[in-house]
Amino acid sequence: MEYDSAEDFIKEFRQRIGDTTCEIPVKDILSWINTALRRLARSKGLDKLFTYHDTFELARLDKDGAAAASWKLKGLETDNIQLGMIIDIKSIMLLDTSGCCMEGIHPCYIPMDWFRREHPFPERECPGTPCAFTLNQFGGVTQITFDRPISRPLSLDMIYSAFPPRIKTLKDLVRVPYAYSDILMEAVVILFNQEAQDYSFARAGWEDWDFFIAEAREMLARQHSGLPLRYMRGSF
């Protein structure tokens, strides 16, 4: 699956609007990209555009040196890829990476309320192989917690959908499949026209954008289910 960097996207944007002298500040274009991505992610039926299959190595120790039983699934930055606010987790599996071959571990999911009753202080349990886990989301941050700290290297294999993280630098990836990146480009151009107070072009652009969204929604509905490209990540 191909993704453009923010730098490549901005170059194409400047060509699109004829900004040959690069007069528009990069920070403004990044702001429009982030706004357009949020609106695209909230559009009904486009969740497949933001579905990913990643593998994360879990750190065995917290920053204070204590055995880790909980990790926040946000803010990871590896290979210019970040993890945004999670919308839905479709599949989750633990992988034991301590041996020559990876072995799958399948802890049971327990809703947060039940989990807290049964495991109020999981970080105080003896380290070992997790038997249960829970997920909790607050303030836009998704956190996974096991019933005990891990005692050996484990990786978290996850298929999930997530809101695009905020793009801050030119090296950050715009994680929208290239086949649908024109929809994002149209939205950024519209936001540029609004900023330039060219409301007639912006209004016409939104009408075209609604058509492109409907077209993409129909195509994605016909798309066969499959696993997206997997990324290997570092420790949380």
QUIWOSUL-V366105 format. One line per field, one symbol per residue. ss: DSSP state (h for helix, s for strand, l for the rest). psi: psi as a letter, one per 20 degrees, with the letter a starting at -180 (. if undefined). burial: 1 if it has 16 or more other C-alpha atoms within 10 Angstrom, else 0. A space follows every 10 residues. Layout:
BEGIN
ss=???
psi=???
burial=???
END
This chain:
BEGIN
ss=lllsshhhhh hhhhhhhlll lllllhhhhh hhhhhhhhhh hhllllhhhh ssssssssll slllllslls ssllllssll sslllsssss ssssssllll llsssllssl lhhhhhhhll lhhhlllsll lsssssssll ssssssllls lllsssssss ssllllllll llsslllhhh hhhhhhhhhh hhhhhlllhh hhhhhhhhhh hhhhhhhhhh hhllllllls sssssl
psi=ppqqrhgggh ghghhgikmh jlhpqhhghh ghggghgghg hippjjhhhk pqoqpppppi qrhjiqppiq qplqjpopkk proappgqoh qpqqpojhah qppppnqqpp qgghghghmh mhiirpqbpq iqrrpqppkj pppppriqqq irpqqopppr qqqprpphrh iqqnmpphhj ihgggghggg hghghjkmhg hgghghghhh ghghgggggh hipqprprpq qpraq.
burial=0001111011 0011000000 0000000011 1111111001 1000011111 1111111111 1000001111 1011010000 1111111000 0101110000 0000101001 0100100010 0110001011 0111100000 0110111111 1001111111 1111111001 0111110000 0011111111 1110000000 0100100010 0110011001 0000000100 001001
END
